C-alpha cells in the first residue's frame, strides 16, 4: 500500500514538473518590434510600432480582433493616452501594427524628440486561444530640427558636388573642342611624367593614342563639313530653277490676249510688184 502511494505521488510530481515548460512553450509572446525597444530617431510622420509574435494573432472574428485592439495603447512621455489605431493582416498573421491616429476629431499630436510607450495588457489572445502577459516597450521620436539641418547639409553637399562635376565636364568638353579645332598639340613627355609620376613610355603611348583619336575626330569633322557644304550648294542651285510638270499656254491662266503677228513695212523706194505708173504717182 505504501509502495503504491509513493508511486502515485511521484507520478503527480513528474506531471506537474513537465506541465510547466509545456505551458510556457505554448503561451503567446512578443518576438520582435520595429522600432526596437528604447530605439531613437523614430519618424514623427506615421508614427507606430510593428509587433511580431510567435503565433498567429489574426482572427476572422471581429469580436476577437476588437478585444485584442482594446488591450493595445500608446502613451506619451507624461503617461497620457494618445489616439491609437490597431491593425491585423490576413497575409501576415503573426504581425500587428499599432499606429498613432493623426486624423479625425481626436487626432494625436506627435512631438519630436519625445519618448512614447506601447503597452499591451495581459489577456491579449492568439488565434488558438493562448494568451500573453502584460508587455511594454518605448522609443523616442526624431529631433526634427537636427534632421532639417542634416537635410540642408546633405543638399548643400549635393549642390557643391554637382557644380564641381559640371565644371570639370565643361573643362573637358572645352579641351575636346579646342583639340578638334586646332588638332593635336604635342606635350613634353618628360615634364608630364615628372608631374604625374608615370613612366615616360606610358606617357608616350597615351599621347600616341590621343593623337590618333584627335586626327580621327578631325577627319570625321572635315567629312561632315564637306557633306554639309555640298548639300547647301545643291539647295542654292535648286532655288535658281522653277520646276513645272509641263508647258502650259497663257489661256489656261484665264487670259484672253491673242498674239497677232505684225506685218513688216518695206523701207525700199522701189517696192516689188508695182507698175511704173504706180511708182510715178507716189513720186508726184
Secondary structure, 3 states (H helix, E strand, C coil): CHHHHHHHHHHHHHHHHHHHHHHHHHCCCEEEEECCCCEEEECCCCCEEEEEECCCCCCCCHHHHHHHHCCEEEECCCCCEECEEEEECCCCCCEEEEEECCCCCCCCCCCCCCEEEEEECCCEECCCCCEECCEEEEEEECCHHHHHHHHHHHHHHHHHHHHHHHHHHHHHHHHHHHHHHHCCCCCCHHHHHHHHCCCHHHHHHHHHHHHHHHHHHHHHHHHHHHHHHHHHHHHHHHHCCCCCCCCCCHHHHCCCCCCCCCCCCCCCCCCCCCCHHHHHHHHC
